[in-house]
Amino acid sequence: RLDLESSPPLEVIARSFVKSPPADENLPRTLRLLAGYPSAEVDRAAIDAFEAVLALPSPPAWTRDAMALLLERLHVPDAESRLSGLTRIATRAEIQRARGIWRNALRQLAPIPERLAAEPAHDDSSNQVPLLQ
């Protein structure tokens, strides 16, 4: 259980997340922590990290949770219903379905939502997130 009094402020967690977004089991944990913290930089970092995970030949067991949290964070309509029936992302069919859900969600967000476009991107242009691939 998280002790909020001894935990760093969300701003500090967000800065750390943006600087080095985790592509491991810390991704869904951090997304939960930052769920109420609006930040285009966090959104971009989360997208980068999640896409790296989803591109793995065999995504880890927590991938569905991370996807649900990220879709919710990005205000994708019907985020949870899009994932219904997708309990894990283990088989080739489930991986393909998850990737399709992700692509469709990103298409639905195009053009980039105002809140994602409002904040400047990282100085390093190679770290830009292509929302549509």
C-alpha positions as CSV (number, residue, x, y, z in Angstrom):
1,R,0.0,0.0,0.0
2,L,1.2,3.5,-0.9
3,D,2.0,5.8,1.9
4,L,1.1,9.2,0.4
5,E,2.8,11.2,3.2
6,S,6.2,9.6,2.6
7,S,5.8,9.4,-1.2
8,P,7.2,12.1,-3.5
9,P,4.8,14.7,-4.9
10,L,3.0,13.7,-8.1
11,E,5.0,16.5,-9.9
12,V,8.3,14.8,-9.0
13,I,6.9,11.3,-10.1
14,A,5.7,12.8,-13.4
15,R,9.1,14.5,-14.1
16,S,10.9,11.2,-13.4
17,F,8.3,9.3,-15.6
18,V,8.8,11.7,-18.5
19,K,12.6,11.6,-18.2
20,S,12.7,7.8,-18.2
21,P,9.3,6.1,-18.9
22,P,9.3,2.5,-17.7
23,A,8.5,-0.3,-20.1
24,D,8.1,-2.8,-17.3
25,E,5.6,-3.6,-14.5
26,N,6.2,0.0,-13.2
27,L,4.3,1.4,-16.2
28,P,0.8,0.5,-15.0
29,R,1.8,1.3,-11.4
30,T,2.9,4.8,-12.4
31,L,-0.1,5.3,-14.6
32,R,-2.3,4.5,-11.6
33,L,-0.4,7.0,-9.5
34,L,-0.6,9.7,-12.2
35,A,-4.2,9.1,-13.2
36,G,-5.4,12.4,-11.9
37,Y,-2.4,14.4,-12.9
38,P,-3.0,16.0,-16.3
39,S,0.2,16.4,-18.4
40,A,0.8,16.1,-22.1
41,E,4.4,15.2,-21.4
42,V,3.3,12.3,-19.2
43,D,0.8,11.3,-22.0
44,R,3.6,11.2,-24.6
45,A,6.0,9.3,-22.4
46,A,3.2,6.8,-21.5
47,I,2.4,6.3,-25.2
48,D,6.1,5.8,-26.0
49,A,6.5,3.2,-23.2
50,F,3.3,1.4,-24.0
51,E,4.1,1.1,-27.7
52,A,7.5,-0.4,-26.8
53,V,5.7,-3.0,-24.7
54,L,3.0,-3.7,-27.2
55,A,5.6,-4.2,-30.0
56,L,7.2,-7.1,-28.0
57,P,6.7,-10.5,-29.6
58,S,5.1,-11.7,-26.3
59,P,3.8,-8.7,-24.2
60,P,3.9,-9.2,-20.4
61,A,0.8,-10.1,-18.3
62,W,0.2,-6.5,-17.2
63,T,-0.1,-5.1,-20.7
64,R,-3.9,-5.1,-20.7
65,D,-3.9,-3.2,-17.5
66,A,-1.5,-0.6,-18.9
67,M,-3.6,-0.3,-22.0
68,A,-6.8,0.2,-20.0
69,L,-5.1,2.9,-17.9
70,L,-3.6,4.7,-20.9
71,L,-6.8,4.6,-22.9
72,E,-8.6,6.1,-19.9
73,R,-5.8,8.7,-19.4
74,L,-6.2,9.8,-23.0
75,H,-9.9,10.0,-22.6
76,V,-10.6,7.5,-25.3
77,P,-14.4,6.9,-25.4
78,D,-15.5,3.5,-24.2
79,A,-12.0,2.5,-23.2
80,E,-13.0,-0.5,-21.0
81,S,-15.7,-1.8,-23.4
82,R,-13.0,-1.8,-26.2
83,L,-11.0,-4.2,-24.1
84,S,-14.0,-6.5,-23.1
85,G,-13.2,-10.1,-23.8
86,L,-9.5,-9.3,-23.9
87,T,-8.5,-10.8,-20.5
88,R,-4.8,-11.3,-21.4
89,I,-2.6,-10.6,-24.3
90,A,-0.8,-13.9,-24.7
91,T,-1.9,-15.6,-27.9
92,R,-1.1,-14.4,-31.4
93,A,-4.7,-13.5,-31.9
94,E,-4.9,-11.6,-28.6
95,I,-1.8,-9.7,-29.4
96,Q,-3.1,-8.8,-32.9
97,R,-6.5,-7.7,-31.3
98,A,-4.7,-5.6,-28.7
99,R,-2.6,-3.9,-31.4
100,G,-5.8,-3.3,-33.5
101,I,-7.5,-1.7,-30.5
102,W,-4.5,0.5,-29.9
103,R,-4.3,1.6,-33.6
104,N,-8.0,2.4,-33.7
105,A,-7.8,4.4,-30.4
106,L,-5.0,6.5,-31.8
107,R,-6.9,7.1,-35.1
108,Q,-9.8,8.2,-33.0
109,L,-7.5,10.7,-31.2
110,A,-6.2,12.2,-34.5
111,P,-5.8,15.0,-34.9
112,I,-3.8,15.2,-31.7
113,P,-6.1,16.3,-28.8
114,E,-5.7,19.9,-27.9
115,R,-4.3,19.0,-24.4
116,L,-1.6,16.9,-26.0
117,A,-0.7,19.6,-28.5
118,A,-0.8,22.4,-25.9
119,E,2.5,21.6,-24.2
120,P,5.8,21.7,-26.0
121,A,7.3,18.4,-27.0
122,H,10.7,17.2,-25.7
123,D,13.7,19.2,-27.0
124,D,15.0,16.0,-28.6
125,S,12.8,15.7,-31.8
126,S,13.8,12.1,-32.1
127,N,11.7,11.5,-29.0
128,Q,8.5,12.7,-30.6
129,V,5.6,10.3,-30.5
130,P,4.0,9.5,-33.9
131,L,0.3,9.1,-33.0
132,L,-0.6,7.6,-36.3
133,Q,1.6,5.0,-37.8
